[in-house]
Amino acid sequence: MKTRLPLYFLLLSALNLALVLAGIAQALWPSWKNYQRGYYRLAAQGESNAAAKESVRRTSLTVQQVVLTGLHRVDRCTTCHLGVDDPTLNKAPQPYAYHPDIQQHPPEKFGCTICHGGQGLATQLPDAHGYVENWNQPLLPKEYITASCGKCHTRGDVPRAPEIAEGRGLYERHGCRGCHKLDGVGISIGPDLGREGDIRADPLWLSRHFRNPQAVSPGSAMPAFNLTPREIRSLIVFMLSMTDEEMASYYTGRSLVLSVAAGRQLFAENNCMTCHGIGGIGGKKGPDLFDVAQRHSSEWLDQLLLNPQFNDPDSTMPGYDMDINERAALVRFMTSATAADAEKILAGRPSNLSPEDSAIEAGKANFVYYGCVGCHGDGGKGGIPNPNTQGGQIPSLIHVASDYMKPEVASIIQKGKIPPVADPKRPAPPLYMPAWKGIMSEEGIQNIIEYLWSLQPKEEATGW
């Protein structure tokens, strides 16, 4: 054994020397230099004479970087991607290819990682693309790159990123806020999704989760919604856009403010005239909106639409899930509305809604907005699996009027309800009815009850 020690020492020394030499070689001849040489050889092909070609090929190799003080980051991506602003390289291979529409987001002002992800300070693969341990913002796949638009463009829909709006619509229609909080609104049965783009920037994981939640997260209460591939992609883009990264005001997008006509349409679609009149025409339950600009500022009205109880704790007006652009359009309409506008809106209705029908429509909207549809299904049909409950699934609400009186249902909504357990020895059912008291107004609860009563088949209707 002793006779072999010198041999082992020699082998270890040789290995150590090889590693040192490899480190020195990597420092002296990093891969980015090879990329730059390749770029300059490619660029030289466009020169007209041999001297110019040689001059381009001999361009000094150096690290390129953009310092973005407003974003507190440094990007060195153009060290390898030197052709991003050269339209003549629109068909060149990566990393030399021209970046389409780069004039809208020039690297010297926006950098690259703000949209694409990755580790801006790195100059070696895979470090630069962020595929390293403890880096939670790897390079986004091309099909999900529009998720980054949501970081800056926060004022409504983004024309080039329709998936964000489509994903938000799916989130609302499937009642996700009944289990998840987002932007501070919702219930905490599942995790808060307000920073999902920071916490889990993994499209593949999200895709598997939306297809089959239990396969990815065993024991998850989330049902499979049988989404189409397009819907899954839109939801992934929407989730990836949910970050808490603070953007400097320079980078905040400004969408076009919607027109007064768009505000009138929103006013009609949300049945505002059921409660509000304009110049004496329309509902009498809420304040008349004629000359409302003389009584309240636009900021006050915007806050009212966002959270009615903030301005008036006793208000029975429901909150509306509108983005800031939609609220701005609605405020513009309200501050300029006349009795003639009210007459046009009423004339455009198939028929004036009765107070009962208005309550049902409002209840249907609340049933979706507060996430009831996520567990109870579209139209209250039920059928969502809930293991270890009697029946094994969320019951239908279509016949609730036959089994309960309205005060009983109101109490259940306010206090919540734990479903009956089928087997006490097994884990508790993952889905339960949360308490909505203090979250949903009494009028909102009553409207939901009226909507539930409207679901019962006419031949089974009761007098309750």
C-alpha positions in Angstrom: 0.0 0.0 0.0 2.8 2.4 0.9 4.4 1.8 -2.4 1.3 3.1 -4.1 1.0 6.4 -2.2 3.4 8.3 -4.5 1.4 7.1 -7.5 -1.9 8.3 -5.9 -0.3 11.6 -5.0 1.0 12.0 -8.5 -2.5 11.3 -10.0 -4.2 13.7 -7.6 -1.6 16.4 -8.4 -2.1 15.9 -12.1 -5.9 16.2 -11.7 -5.5 19.3 -9.6 -3.2 20.8 -12.3 -5.7 19.9 -15.0 -8.5 21.7 -13.1 -6.3 24.8 -12.6 -5.4 24.9 -16.3 -9.0 24.4 -17.2 -10.0 27.3 -15.0 -7.3 29.5 -16.5 -8.3 28.5 -20.0 -11.9 29.4 -19.3 -10.9 32.8 -17.9 -8.6 33.5 -20.9 -10.9 32.1 -23.6 -14.5 32.3 -22.3 -17.3 31.1 -24.6 -18.6 34.6 -25.1 -15.4 35.5 -27.0 -16.2 32.6 -29.4 -19.7 34.0 -29.9 -18.3 37.5 -30.6 -15.8 36.2 -33.1 -18.6 34.4 -34.8 -20.7 37.5 -34.9 -17.9 39.7 -36.4 -17.2 37.0 -39.0 -20.9 37.1 -39.9 -21.0 40.9 -39.9 -17.9 41.1 -42.1 -19.7 39.3 -44.9 -21.7 42.4 -45.6 -18.6 44.6 -46.2 -17.7 45.6 -49.7 -13.9 45.1 -49.7 -11.3 43.0 -48.1 -9.9 45.7 -45.9 -13.3 46.5 -44.4 -14.0 42.8 -43.9 -10.7 42.4 -42.0 -11.3 45.4 -39.9 -14.7 44.1 -38.7 -13.2 40.6 -38.0 -10.5 42.2 -35.9 -12.9 44.2 -33.7 -11.9 44.1 -30.0 -13.7 41.5 -27.9 -15.2 42.9 -24.8 -18.0 42.4 -22.3 -21.1 44.5 -23.2 -23.4 45.6 -20.5 -26.4 47.9 -19.8 -26.8 49.5 -16.4 -30.4 50.0 -15.6 -30.6 52.1 -12.5 -34.4 52.4 -12.6 -34.7 48.6 -12.4 -31.7 48.0 -10.1 -30.1 45.5 -12.5 -27.2 45.1 -14.9 -27.7 43.1 -18.1 -24.8 41.6 -20.1 -26.9 39.7 -22.6 -25.7 41.6 -25.6 -22.2 40.3 -24.9 -23.3 37.3 -26.9 -26.4 38.6 -28.6 -24.6 41.3 -30.5 -27.0 41.3 -33.5 -30.3 42.1 -31.7 -30.5 45.6 -33.3 -29.2 44.7 -36.8 -32.2 44.0 -39.2 -29.9 42.5 -41.8 -29.5 39.5 -39.4 -33.2 38.7 -39.2 -32.5 35.2 -40.5 -29.2 34.6 -38.7 -29.0 31.8 -36.1 -28.8 32.4 -32.4 -27.1 34.1 -30.6 -26.6 36.5 -33.6 -30.2 36.9 -34.7 -32.0 40.3 -34.9 -34.7 40.9 -32.3 -38.1 41.7 -33.9 -39.7 45.0 -32.9 -36.7 45.8 -30.7 -37.3 49.6 -31.3 -40.3 49.4 -29.0 -38.1 48.1 -26.1 -34.5 49.2 -26.9 -32.0 47.3 -24.7 -30.2 50.5 -23.6 -33.4 51.5 -21.8 -35.1 48.2 -20.9 -32.3 45.6 -20.9 -33.2 42.1 -21.7 -33.9 40.2 -18.5 -36.9 42.4 -17.7 -38.8 40.5 -20.4 -36.9 37.3 -21.1 -35.7 36.4 -17.6 -32.3 34.9 -17.0 -29.3 36.1 -14.9 -28.2 39.4 -16.4 -24.7 39.6 -14.8 -23.6 36.2 -16.1 -21.7 35.7 -19.3 -21.5 31.9 -19.5 -24.2 29.3 -20.3 -26.2 28.0 -18.5 -25.7 30.7 -15.9 -26.8 33.6 -18.2 -30.0 31.7 -19.0 -30.7 31.2 -15.3 -30.6 27.4 -15.3 -28.7 27.3 -12.0 -29.5 26.5 -8.4 -31.1 29.3 -6.3 -32.0 31.4 -9.4 -35.8 31.5 -9.6 -36.1 33.6 -12.8 -34.8 31.3 -15.6 -35.1 32.2 -19.3 -38.8 32.1 -20.2 -39.7 29.8 -23.1 -40.8 31.8 -26.2 -44.4 30.7 -26.0 -44.8 32.3 -22.5 -42.7 35.5 -23.0 -45.8 37.7 -23.1 -46.2 37.0 -19.4 -43.5 39.6 -18.8 -45.8 42.3 -20.3 -47.8 42.2 -17.1 -44.9 43.7 -15.1 -45.2 47.1 -16.8 -48.5 47.1 -18.6 -50.8 47.2 -15.6 -53.5 49.6 -17.0 -55.8 47.1 -18.8 -55.4 44.7 -21.6 -52.1 44.5 -23.6 -52.8 44.2 -27.3 -49.8 42.0 -27.9 -50.4 39.8 -24.9 -54.1 38.8 -25.0 -53.3 35.7 -23.0 -53.0 37.8 -19.8 -56.6 39.0 -20.2 -57.8 35.6 -21.3 -56.1 33.9 -18.3 -57.7 36.5 -15.9 -61.1 35.8 -17.4 -60.6 32.0 -16.9 -59.5 32.7 -13.3 -62.7 34.5 -12.7 -65.1 32.2 -14.5 -63.9 29.1 -12.8 -64.2 30.7 -9.4 -60.5 30.4 -8.4 -60.8 33.2 -5.9 -63.1 30.9 -3.9 -59.9 29.1 -2.8 -57.1 31.5 -3.7 -56.2 35.1 -2.9 -55.1 37.3 -5.7 -54.3 41.0 -5.2 -55.7 40.7 -1.7 -59.1 39.4 -2.8 -60.2 35.8 -2.2 -60.2 33.0 0.3 -57.0 31.2 1.6 -58.0 27.6 1.3 -55.2 27.3 -1.3 -52.0 29.4 -1.6 -52.0 33.1 -2.4 -51.3 33.6 -6.1 -50.2 37.2 -6.0 -46.5 36.3 -6.5 -46.9 33.1 -8.4 -44.6 34.4 -11.2 -41.9 34.9 -8.6 -42.3 31.8 -6.6 -42.9 29.3 -9.4 -41.6 30.6 -12.7 -41.9 27.1 -14.2 -44.4 26.7 -17.1 -44.0 22.9 -17.2 -45.0 22.5 -13.6 -48.0 24.9 -14.0 -49.1 23.0 -17.2 -49.1 19.7 -15.4 -50.8 21.2 -12.4 -53.7 22.7 -14.5 -54.2 19.4 -16.3 -54.2 17.2 -13.2 -53.7 19.0 -9.8 -53.7 15.8 -7.7 -50.9 14.2 -9.8 -48.6 17.2 -9.1 -49.8 18.1 -5.6 -51.1 14.9 -3.9 -54.0 15.7 -1.6 -54.8 19.0 -3.4 -58.4 20.0 -3.2 -58.2 21.7 -6.6 -60.4 19.9 -9.1 -59.4 19.3 -12.7 -61.3 21.8 -14.9 -60.8 19.9 -18.3 -59.2 23.0 -19.8 -58.2 23.1 -23.5 -54.5 23.5 -24.4 -55.2 27.2 -25.3 -56.9 27.8 -22.0 -54.0 26.2 -20.1 -51.5 28.3 -22.0 -53.5 31.5 -21.2 -53.7 30.6 -17.5 -49.9 29.9 -17.4 -49.1 33.3 -19.0 -51.5 35.0 -16.5 -49.9 33.2 -13.5 -46.4 34.0 -14.7 -47.4 37.7 -14.9 -48.2 37.8 -11.2 -45.0 39.3 -9.6 -44.3 41.9 -7.0 -41.4 43.4 -8.8 -41.5 47.1 -8.4 -41.1 48.9 -11.8 -39.9 52.4 -12.0 -42.5 54.9 -13.3 -40.6 55.2 -16.6 -41.4 51.6 -17.4 -45.0 51.6 -16.4 -47.2 51.1 -19.5 -49.9 53.5 -20.4 -52.8 51.9 -22.3 -55.2 54.1 -24.2 -58.0 55.3 -22.0 -61.3 53.8 -23.1 -63.8 56.1 -24.6 -67.0 57.6 -23.0 -69.0 55.2 -25.3 -67.1 52.3 -23.8 -68.0 53.6 -20.3 -71.7 53.9 -21.3 -71.6 50.2 -22.5 -70.1 49.1 -19.1 -72.7 51.1 -17.3 -75.5 49.3 -19.2 -73.8 45.8 -19.0 -73.5 46.1 -15.2 -77.2 47.1 -14.9 -76.2 50.3 -13.0 -79.5 51.9 -13.9 -81.3 49.3 -11.7 -80.3 51.4 -8.7 -79.1 54.8 -10.2 -81.0 57.3 -12.3 -79.5 60.0 -14.5 -81.5 63.2 -14.5 -84.5 61.5 -12.9 -84.6 58.6 -15.4 -83.7 55.2 -14.0 -83.5 53.6 -10.6 -84.2 55.5 -7.4 -82.4 53.3 -4.8 -79.0 54.9 -5.3 -78.0 58.5 -5.8 -78.9 60.2 -9.1 -75.7 60.5 -11.1 -76.5 63.7 -13.0 -73.8 66.3 -12.2 -72.1 63.7 -10.0 -68.8 65.4 -11.0 -69.9 68.5 -9.0 -70.2 66.4 -5.8 -67.2 64.0 -6.1 -63.8 63.9 -7.7 -62.8 61.3 -10.3 -60.5 59.7 -7.8 -63.3 59.3 -5.3 -65.6 57.7 -8.0 -62.7 55.4 -9.0 -62.3 54.2 -5.4 -66.1 53.7 -5.2 -66.0 51.3 -8.1 -63.0 49.5 -6.7 -64.3 49.2 -3.2 -67.7 50.8 -2.4 -67.5 50.1 1.3 -64.2 52.0 1.6 -66.1 55.3 0.9 -69.2 54.3 2.7 -69.1 51.3 5.1 -72.9 51.0 4.9 -73.1 50.9 1.1 -74.9 48.0 -0.4 -73.3 48.6 -3.8 -71.3 45.5 -5.0 -67.7 45.7 -6.0 -66.9 45.4 -9.7 -63.9 43.4 -11.0 -62.8 46.1 -13.5 -59.3 47.0 -14.4 -58.2 50.6 -14.0 -58.8 51.4 -17.7 -62.4 50.2 -17.5 -63.0 52.1 -14.3 -61.6 55.3 -15.9 -64.0 54.9 -18.9 -67.0 54.4 -16.6 -66.0 57.4 -14.5 -65.7 59.5 -17.7 -69.2 58.5 -18.7 -70.7 59.1 -15.3 -69.2 62.6 -15.0 -70.7 63.5 -18.4 -74.0 61.5 -18.4 -77.3 63.1 -19.1 -81.0 62.1 -19.1 -80.7 61.4 -22.8 -78.0 58.8 -22.1 -80.3 57.1 -19.6 -83.1 57.0 -22.2 -80.8 55.4 -24.8 -79.7 52.8 -22.3 -83.2 51.9 -21.3 -84.3 51.8 -24.9 -81.5 49.4 -25.7 -82.7 46.8 -23.1 -84.9 44.0 -24.3 -87.1 44.9 -21.4 -86.7 46.7 -18.1 -85.5 44.4 -15.4 -87.9 44.0 -12.5 -86.3 44.3 -9.0 -86.5 40.5 -8.6 -84.7 39.9 -11.9 -82.1 42.5 -11.0 -81.4 40.7 -7.7 -81.1 37.4 -9.6 -78.7 38.9 -12.1 -76.6 40.5 -9.3 -76.6 37.2 -7.4 -75.4 35.3 -10.5 -72.5 37.8 -10.9 -71.6 37.5 -7.2 -71.8 33.7 -7.5 -69.0 33.9 -10.1 -67.1 36.9 -8.6 -66.7 35.3 -5.1 -65.6 32.0 -6.5 -68.7 29.9 -5.6 -68.7 28.5 -9.1 -65.3 27.0 -8.5 -66.7 24.4 -6.1 -70.4 24.4 -6.9 -70.0 24.4 -10.6 -71.5 26.5 -13.4 -75.2 27.1 -12.7 -74.8 25.4 -9.2 -74.7 21.9 -10.8 -72.1 20.6 -8.3 -70.2 17.4 -9.1 -66.7 18.6 -8.0 -64.9 15.7 -6.2 -64.5 16.2 -2.4 -63.0 13.0 -0.9 -64.3 11.6 2.4 -67.6 13.4 2.2 -71.0 11.8 2.1 -71.5 11.3 -1.6 -67.8 12.1 -2.4 -68.5 15.4 -4.2 -69.8 18.9 -3.8 -73.6 18.7 -3.9 -75.8 20.4 -6.5 -77.5 23.6 -5.5 -80.3 23.4 -8.0 -82.7 22.0 -5.4 -81.5 24.0 -2.4 -84.9 25.8 -2.2 -86.5 22.4 -1.4 -84.2 21.6 1.4 -83.6 25.0 3.1 -85.3 28.3 4.0 -83.6 31.5 2.9 -82.5 32.5 6.4 -80.7 29.1 6.8 -78.8 29.6 3.6 -77.9 33.1 4.6 -76.5 31.8 7.9 -74.5 29.1 6.1 -73.0 31.7 3.7 -72.1 34.0 6.6 -70.7 31.4 9.0 -69.4 28.8 6.5 -69.9 25.0 6.7 -67.8 21.9 7.1 -69.2 19.1 5.0 -70.3 15.8 6.8 -67.4 13.3 7.0 -67.9 9.9 5.5 -65.2 8.1 7.5 -63.8 9.8 10.7 -60.6 7.8 10.5 -59.7 9.2 7.1 -58.3 12.8 6.4 -60.9 15.6 6.5 -62.4 16.7 3.2 -60.1 19.2 1.5 -63.0 21.5 0.3 -65.2 23.3 2.8 -67.5 26.3 2.8 -65.6 29.4 4.1 -67.3 32.1 6.2 -68.2 35.1 4.1 -69.4 37.4 6.9 -67.6 40.7 6.7 -66.4 39.9 3.1 -69.7 39.8 1.3 -72.4 42.4 2.1 -75.8 41.3 3.4 -77.4 42.5 0.1 -74.8 40.5 -1.8 -75.7 37.4 0.2 -79.4 38.0 -0.4 -78.8 38.4 -4.1 -77.0 35.0 -4.2 -79.9 33.4 -2.4 -82.3 34.8 -5.0 -80.1 33.4 -7.7 -80.0 30.0 -6.1 -83.8 30.0 -5.7 -84.1 30.8 -9.4 -82.2 27.6 -10.3 -84.9 25.4 -9.0 -87.1 23.9 -11.8 -90.4 25.7 -12.0 -92.5 22.6 -11.2 -90.6 22.2 -7.9 -90.6 25.8 -6.9 -91.8 26.5 -3.3 -93.2 29.6 -1.7 -90.1 30.2 0.6 
